[in-house]
Amino acid sequence: MFFLGSQRSTPLGFCKALLVLSTLHTLDVTETINRMIDLFPPHQHTQVRAMLAGTLKGIVG
């Protein structure tokens, strides 16, 4: 299971929260990360990998 969360400000200063809970049926972490990257268009894969690497480094570190 993985969790994605976000909180954004609107032009009027109000906050809008977004919570997404989901599961991926994969055999290992490598396959999970690759499937998450594949959700994005191919031209964004490098950017998504970099963003995930920074996020995972913060969570694990």
Secondary structure, 3 states (H helix, E strand, C coil): CEEEEEEEECCCCCEEEEEEEECCCCCCHHHHHHHHHHCCCHHHHHHHHHHHHHHHHHHHC
